[in-house]
Amino acid sequence: MSLFYATRVFVPRVLPDVNFNEVHASAWQKVKDAYGRVSEEKLRWLHFSHRWLITSFVLVLLAVVVLVLLPTALTEPTRIIIVTPTP
């Protein structure tokens, strides 16, 4: 999930409400507003990614602790009989 959210930042998307070919005086304001919205959205995706990454680290650490604390089986090792051929 962390990787999915992090890659959302790098995937280009076309914004339908922004036209870079406009030449009137307030066109720069639309571009500036769109840039601000996109930067906030990308920052939100990076925050989601960071939260999922930290959560996954905690879950992996808990899994390792649980595996270390599991009781081991009390069986004796398997005996191996080695047969040496006679010449």
Summary of the structure (lengths in Angstrom):
residues: 87
radius of gyration: 29.3
end to end distance: 64.0
largest distance: 101.5
contacts: 136
relative contact order: 0.13
helix: 56%
strand: 0%
